[in-house]
Amino acid sequence: MSSITNSDNGQPGEGVDGRVDENVDGRTDSGVDEAVRAELARLRDSIDNIDAAVVHMLAERFKCTQQVGHLKAEHQLPPADPNREAEQIARLRALAENAKLDPAFAEKLLNFIIAEVIRHHETIARS
Ligand SMILES: O=C(O)C(=O)C[C@]1(C(=O)O)C=C[C@@H](O)C=C1
């Protein structure tokens, strides 16, 4: 091994300074360029933050829809409201287009979430 950051045990992994072993050509022993590894790690940090935000936003959305579910059950309203859904889909598709996100994907995602909400509403109505 020709590490330039690790002076000790000859094993791949972190060097004494906490950096990943890097060979003289800037590659780790696994063959990944150090700059590529660092860029991948930076992007994955952002992805992890975004995924956490998505989870928190979804949790807040489901808190609202649970309240809607109770309101609907108390007032004998049907779990699904297709007119409302059509408005939401049209709105979300427009938002997606503006944001350069595939509108078909945005629609599928919303339908997936709403299907789960309707399932929750039906459970609440039965209880
Ligand atoms: O707005 C409602 O009536 C809801 O029950 C919420 C919701 C949604 O998740 O946005 C879910 C089911 C309905 O078909 C429409 C919308």
Ligand as a Chemical Component Dictionary entry (heavy atoms), coordinates in Angstrom:
data_LIG
# 
_chem_comp.id                   LIG 
_chem_comp.type                 NON-POLYMER 
_chem_comp.pdbx_formal_charge   0 
_chem_comp.three_letter_code    LIG 
# 
loop_
_chem_comp_atom.comp_id 
_chem_comp_atom.atom_id 
_chem_comp_atom.alt_atom_id 
_chem_comp_atom.type_symbol 
_chem_comp_atom.charge 
_chem_comp_atom.model_Cartn_x 
_chem_comp_atom.model_Cartn_y 
_chem_comp_atom.model_Cartn_z 
_chem_comp_atom.pdbx_ordinal 
LIG O1  O1  O 0 -58.962 17.464 2.218  1  
LIG C1  C1  C 0 -59.510 16.420 2.517  2  
LIG O2  O2  O 0 -60.739 16.266 2.455  3  
LIG C2  C2  C 0 -58.712 15.279 2.998  4  
LIG O3  O3  O 0 -59.256 14.302 3.459  5  
LIG C3  C3  C 0 -57.243 15.334 2.826  6  
LIG C4  C4  C 0 -56.790 14.691 1.521  7  
LIG C5  C5  C 0 -55.263 14.928 1.454  8  
LIG O4  O4  O 0 -54.507 14.088 1.926  9  
LIG O5  O5  O 0 -54.861 16.026 0.999  10 
LIG C6  C6  C 0 -57.096 13.240 1.571  11 
LIG C7  C7  C 0 -58.200 12.691 1.002  12 
LIG C8  C8  C 0 -59.106 13.459 0.147  13 
LIG O6  O6  O 0 -59.571 12.701 -0.939 14 
LIG C9  C9  C 0 -58.536 14.755 -0.258 15 
LIG C10 C10 C 0 -57.463 15.308 0.353  16 
# 
loop_
_chem_comp_bond.comp_id 
_chem_comp_bond.atom_id_1 
_chem_comp_bond.atom_id_2 
_chem_comp_bond.value_order 
_chem_comp_bond.pdbx_ordinal 
LIG O1 C1  DOUB 1  
LIG C1 O2  SING 2  
LIG C1 C2  SING 3  
LIG C2 O3  DOUB 4  
LIG C2 C3  SING 5  
LIG C3 C4  SING 6  
LIG C4 C5  SING 7  
LIG C4 C6  SING 8  
LIG C4 C10 SING 9  
LIG C5 O4  DOUB 10 
LIG C5 O5  SING 11 
LIG C6 C7  DOUB 12 
LIG C7 C8  SING 13 
LIG C8 O6  SING 14 
LIG C8 C9  SING 15 
LIG C9 C10 DOUB 16 
# 
